[in-house]
Amino acid sequence: GRVLSLGVATLGTVVVVFLLAEPYAIIDFPTFARNLAEQNAMVQGAGDLPYTRQYANTAPYWYFIQNLLLWGMGWPLGLAALAGSVAVLWRTARRPRAVELILLSWLVPYFLITGAFHTKFLRYILPVVPFLCLFAAYGLVALGSRLGGRGAGWPLGRGWATKAILTLVGLVVVGTFLYALAFGGK
């Protein structure tokens, strides 16, 4: 009973938020439905649109990863995020914890669905970037913990492992800053 009432409350909240955020879905439903169908056809590659021809014969999933690393996050943060994601997936496969399961329960299905799109605008994958940044931080802390021989909390010490990890973190932060400056600076 409690689960059902929580499910109904959640569904009601979703409907109210949708109506508040997207009132034209109700005000002009025919146009909303037509636009939604047009976008759906575009991401499936059903229509021949000039601005989507660039995605013909691109590899699903890998194209998003490659462009996110190269153009979206930059190599320093992107590689740390990729390594951290592998570490989180590995840890979750071995010893699942609620925190990782909650994050991955949205992230994995989103990426599996979106990564298979024919049209691969980088903006489609941007909702995963905050999660990837968390995974990058997790990976760096886990590496520091493993190298330092300490527990999961990894209190900063004075050993070589701490210096190496802090140097790596510095390279990721400074490299990401310089990457952002190169693309967004004036």
Salt bridges, closest charged atoms under 4 A:
ASP48 OD2 - ARG53 NH2 2.93
GLU100 OE2 - ARG91 NE 3.25
GLU100 OE2 - ARG97 NH2 3.07
